[in-house]
Amino acid sequence: MGSSRLMEVMQPPRREAGAGAGTGAGTRDAVADLCAAVFESLPRADQRRKAELYVRGLLTAPGRKSMRSIAAHAGMAAGEQSLHHFISCSPWNWQAVREALAVELERTLGLQAWVVKPMVIPKSGAHTVGVDRRYDARLGQMVNGQQAFGAWAAGVEAGAPVGWSLHLPEESTLADCAAAAVLDVTEALPMRRLPVVLDAVEGGPETLPRRFAAARTPFLMRIGAGTPVMVTDPHLPGTGRAQVRAGAVMETARMLRRPVRYADGADGSARTVFVASVQVATVPQGRGARPLRLVAEWVDPRRRPDRFWLTDMVGLPPAGLLRLAELSRRVDVEFAGISDRVGMRDFEGRSFPGWHRHITLASAAHAVRVLEGVRSRYDGLVPRPAPDFAAGFDADFGADPGTDRRTGRAAGFPLAGFPRAGGHPSAGFPPAGHPGAGHTGTGHPAPARPAAGHRPAGRTAARAADEAARPAVARPAAARATGGTPVYGARRRSA
């Protein structure tokens, strides 16, 4: 294919006067804008042109997004070989492109967290890099394929995948692979620190807290009821004893539940659930170890907990943690609606570098669709929300977190404005005399602690309903049987 034909394919059509952002011209402008920002690190002009051509093909080529279909859709008679060389052999750095994509999404969307999600890619052969027997949750069965982890930059309106890690069974564990997907991107960027939201994988509850603490990155990890933990909460008896199941711990701590209202991550509807939290550890803690908190959610207070999380953001109240957790559900919706349509799983090569370059360009195509949708909701303008960020997590480390180069303010993670819970995990205010009393972690004084039984004027009907639904505090049967000491599990202590 001659250079003149390539330039013709690359040129977006002219926009008519008054054309809106929702038109096809707006879509192609979004491609050009994003590609100009994220492909700047590619050293040669022909590489930048091919990268944009590949992204356009992922967005517009029908069916499976193979190199042949992309070249045919672009009218490149002999373009398949050229694209194959660009993806599999050309020595351009995909990590630099991912870092530029992260900066662009932060600039345009305003990020709240990193969401790590697994992705299984079925393969028919056994010679592709990383192929093994994998469980595919979409199909509900074991398949022959690759296992990858993607780190999604989740913003206020939407998000897109940025970092990727391909699991190689002979070289790393699933937990290491999940952590690498996000840390390989964030450790190289001078961006504000964001929390990581993820589902636990094999070995994750034991190893990932230490891995994220070493990287000075807060996390919220969904775990199973059978995950072993050690209770370290000074407000509960049995502290420091042998490890027990997370489900058994929270069944005993159900008297700590409080109603919490938040927005559903899938459809945005308001939900009211009951939440309790307990300070725990997953392994024996040495000096300087980060405190962890086990959080459980009950949809029906008469049943067992529905979901469990482990986090080191001990100063963030349950409502803030649930809002972070719901980002994971929103990513699932966006993956089903966008990612498979832009060929996220469609790489047909066998090489490790080729897979990484394809998945990086597919992430850029996903970002184009996301920004197009956000622009259409705001009359062609991408909103730039300015959330109030807290530096509380870094203050716990006793070190300066640095400065966010976009806002000029202290780096941290979002959802500030919540009081730092220095007392009981279910409390919203620090106890009297606590160093954090009277402060919210945002530089503003905390509101005065209300007196017992006080009801602020003008409270909403929803708040009144939540308080009416709050369960009565009662000693569990296990505590009555043992003279006040709860027993973790179903068995009662013998006399």
N, C-alpha and C positions, 0 to 999 in steps of 0.2 A: 504494500500500500504506500503510495507516494505521500510526501509531506503535505502537499496541497489538499489531498483527500482527508488526511488526518485532521488538519486544521478546520476543514469544512464540517467534519463530524463534531469537533469540539466547540464550535461557535454556537452559543445559545440563540434562539430566535429573537428578533426585535420585539420589544414590548410596545403595544399600542398605547396611545395616550389615555391615561385614566385606567389602565388595566389594574385589576385588584390583585391582592396577594394570593387569593385562592385560585387563580387561573394557572394554566400550564406554564405560562411564561414565568410566573412567580416561583413555580417549582424549580425551573431550570436556573433561575437567578439564585435560589437557595443553594443549589449544587455548586455554582461558581463561587459564591461567597464562602461557603464552608471549605471547599477544596483550596481556595487561595490561602485560608488561614492555617489549615492543618498539614498541607503538603509543602510548606515553605522550607522544611528541612531537607527535602530531596535535592541533591546537588545539581541535577541536570534538568533543563527545561523539558526534554523529551520524557523524562520520568514523571514529571508533574502532569504533563499532558496525558500520558497513559493511565496514571492513577485516576485522574478525573474521568477519563473515558470508561474505566472499569467501574467506577462508582455509578456513572450514568447507566451503564449496562445492567448493573445489579438492580437499579430502580425501575428500568423500563423493559428489559428483555422478558418475553413470556416464558413460562415454564421454569424448568430447572436452570439455575444460573451457572452453567458451565462456560469455560472459555470459548468453546465453539459457538454456543448460543449468543454470547455477548458480542463476539466478532461478527457473526452473521447479522445480528440486529443492527450493528453499527455500519454494515455494508463494507466490511473489511474482507476483501477476497482472500488475502493471505495473512489475516491478522491473528489467527489462533496461535501460530508459532511465536509471534511477537509478544502476545500477552502471556504465553506460557513462560517465555524467558524472563519477562518482567516480574512475574509472580514467583517463580521457582528459583531463578538463577541470578537475577540482578541484585547487586549487593547494597540495597538501600535499607536503612535502619527503621524497622517497624516500631521500635520502642519510642523513637523520637516523634513519630506521627501520633502515637497514642498519647504522649504527654501534651502535644499541641492540641489534640482533641479534648483532653480534660480541661485545659485552660480555656478553650473556646466555649465549652459547655458551662463552665463556671461563670464566664463573662456574660453569657446570654440567658442562662436559666436560673442561676443562683442555686448552688447545690446544698442539699441537706445531709446526705449520707452516701456512703458506698454500700451497695447491695451485692453480695457475692451469690451467684446462682450456678448450679451445675448444668451441664448440657451434654447429653449422650448423642453421639453421631453414629448411627448404624453403618457398618461396612460389610461388604460381601466377602472380601478376601482377608487373608491373614498377614499380608506383607506391608500394609500401611503402618506408618509410625504410630505407636501407642495403642494398637488394636488389642483388645482383650475381651473377656466375657464381662458384660456390664448389665446392670439393671436399669431399664428404661422406664421411668415413672409414667411417661405418656402412654406407653403400650402395656404397662403392667406385667412385663416379663423380661427375662434375660435375653440379651441380644449380643451379637458379635459387633463390636464397635469401639470408638474412641470416647474417652471421658475428658471433658474440658470444664474449666471454671471461668466464668466471666465476672468482672467487677463492673457493675452498673453505676454510673454517676446519676444519682436520683435527685432531681430538683423539685421546686415547689409545684410546677405544672406537669413535668414529665421527666424522663431520663433516657439514657442511652448507654450501651456497653462501651467500655473503654479498654480496660486491661483484660488480658486472657492468659491462661496457663493450661497447657496440655499435659495430662497425667501420663507419665511414663512409669509403669509398674516397677521396672528394675532400678529406677533412679530416685523415686520419691514416694512418700505416702500421700493419701488423699488430703489429709490435713495440711501438709506442707504445700501441696498444689493449690488448695483453696486460698491459703494465706498469700502465696506468691502472686496470684492474680491481681490483688489490690496493692500489696506492698511494693511490687516492682514498679508501679506507676507513682504511688504517693511519695515514696522515699526519695525520688529524684526531682520532685516539684516543690518550689517554695510557696505552696498554697496553704491556706488555713487548714488546720487539722479537722477531719470529719470522722464521725463514728462509722464503724463497719457493721452491717447487719447481715447475718448469714445463718443457714441451717447447719447443725452439727453434722460432721462426717465421722468416719471411723477414726478414733483417737483424738478427735477435736477437743472435747471438753478437758482433756488432760494437758494437751500441748499448746493449743492456740492461745489460752490466756497469757502464758509466758511469752509466746511469740509476739503478740500484739503489745504487751507491756514493754518489751524490749524496743519495739518500734514507736513507743509513745502514742499508740493509736487506741482510742476507746472502742469497745465492741459490744454488740448485743447478739447473742447466739441462741437460736431456738434448739432446745434439747428434748429428749424423750423422758417419759415418766420413770423409766428404768435406769436413768443415768445416776451413777453413785456419786454422792456428795457428802461432805463432812460439815455439820452445823457448827458455825463459829459465832453465831449471834449471841452477844452477852445478855440479851433480853429473854432468851429461851433456855430452859434447862437442857441438860444433855450435851452442852457445848464441848467440842473436842473429842467426842467419842468416835467409835468406828464409823466407817462410811455406810450410809443407808441410801435407799432409792429416793430420788427427788419427789416422786409421787407420794411416798409415805411421809416425807417431811412436811409437805404442804397439806396433806390430809390432817395432820396433827395441828398445823398452824392455821386452820380455816377460820378460827376465831378472830384472826387479824384482817379478814377481808373487808374491803371498802368498795363502794360503787364508783366506777370510773366511766366517763362518757368520752367517746372519740369517734372520728369519722372512719367508716369502712374503707379500706384501701382499694377495693374493687369497684364499688359503685358510689362511694362518697356518702352513703346514708349514715345517719347517727346511730351509734350502738352504745348500749349501757351494759357493762359486765362487772363482775366482782373480782378484785385483784388483791393479792397479799404477797409480801416479799420477806425473805429471810436471808441473813448474812451467812454465807457458806464458803467452802473451799473445795476444790476438786482433787487436790493432792496435798499432802502435809506442807504447810506454808513455812518458809524460812524467813529470815529477817529481811525487811524491805519488800515483801511480796504485796501485790496489789490486792485489796479486799474485793471480794466478789459478792454478788447478790443473786439469789434465786427468786424469780418472779413467776407466779402462777395466775392463770386467768380462768374464771368460771363463767360460762354463759348461763348455765342453770345452777344456782347455788345449792340445789338439792342433790346434785350429782358430783362426780369427781372432776378435778380440773381438766380443762380442755387443752390448754397449751402451757408450756413451760419455757422460760428463758433464763439464760445465765449472762450476767453483765458485770462490768467493772465501773459503770457509771452510777455509783452508789448515791450521788447527790441529785440525780434526776428522778422526780416523782413518777409513779406508775403511769399517769396520763401521758407524759412525754415519752416514756419507753414504748407504750402501745402505739403512739403515732409513728415512731421510728419503725416498729415491727410491721406496721401496715404498708410501709414502702415495699416490702418484699412481695406482698400480694399484688400491688400495682405493677411491679416489674413483670410478674407472671402474665398479667393481662397484656402488657406492651409486647412481651416476647411473642405471645400467640398472635397478636394483631399485626406485628411489623417484621420481627426478626426472620421468621421463616420465609416471608415474602421477598426479602432482599438477599436470600441465598446464604444465610448464616451457616447452614450445614452442608452446602453444596460443593465444597472443594473436592475435586476428583483426583488430585495428585497424591503422592505418597510421602513427600519430603516434609521434614519438620519446619524449615524456613518458609516453604510454600504455604503451609497451613497458616502460619502466623501472619503472613502478608495478606492472604485472602481474608482472614477473619478481621484484620485491622481495617481493610477497605470496606468490608460488609458492615462494620461498626460505624464507619463514616456515613454509609448509605442509610443506616438506621437513624443516625442523628439528623440527616436531611429531612426524613419523614417526620421526625419529632418536631423540629423547628418549623417545618411547614404547617403542621397542625396548630402549634402555638401561635404562629403569625396569623393564621386564619381566624383564631378566636379573638385576636387583638387588632383587627383591621390592618394587618401587615406589619405591626410593630412587635418585636419580641420584648416582653416585659423584663425588667431588671429589678427583681424584688431585693429589698435591703433588710434582711432579717437581723435581729439583734443577737450577735454571737457572744458566747460566754467563753471565758478562759479557765473555767473551774477545773476541768480535767488536768490542765497543765499546772495549775496551782497546787494540786495534790502531789505532783511530782517535785515541786519545789524548784522549778526551772522556768526561765523565760520562754514562752512558746514562739516568740518571733512576731512578725507583722505580716498581715495579709496584704500583698502588693496591690490588690484591686481596690480595697476599701481604705487601706492605711491604718486599720484598727488591729487590735491584738488578735492573733490567730486563736481559733478555738473550734467548738462545734455548735450547731444551731440549737434552737429550742431553749434559748435563754429566757430569763424572766421568771423561772421557777425558783422557789426558795430552796436552798441547800438543806437537805434533811440531815441535821446533825444528831437528831434523837432517834426515836424508833423508826424503822423503815417505812411504816405506814403514816408517820407524822409528816406534816407539811412545814413545820417550823422547828428550828433548833431549840434545845432546852435552854432555860435561863442560865446565863454564865458561860455558855458555849462560845468559843471564839467567833463562830459564824452567826451568832444571834444578832438580829437587827440588820442583816445584809442579805441580799438575794444573789450575790455573785455577779451582778451587772453594774455595780457602782452606784446603785440607787438604794435607799433605805427600804427595808422590808415593811410591809404593813403591820400594824400592831396586832398582836395575837388576840383573837376574840375570846371573850369570856365564855365559860361553859354554858351551853344552852342558848347562846346568843344567836339570833337569826338576823342577818343584815337585811335592811329594808330593800324592797324591790326585787327580791329573789325571784327567779323564774319558776314557772310551773314545773319545768323539767327537773330543776334542782330539788324542788319539793318532792317530786315523785321518787327521785333517787334516794333522798333521805328516808322516805317512807319505806322503801324497799330494803334498806340496810338491815342485815340480819342481826338478831339479838346476840350479844356476846355471852357465851356460856362455856363452862368448863367441859372439855371433851370427856366422853365416857372413860377413855383410857386414863385420864388424869384422876378422875374420881376413884378409879380402882386402885391407884397406886399412891394415894395420899397427896395428890397435887403434882406429881412428876409425869409428864406425858411420855408415852411409850411409842417409839417409831415402829410402825408395823401393826399387824393384826393381833399378835400374841400378847397376852397379859403377863406381867411379871409375877412369878410364883411367890407365895408368901414366905 
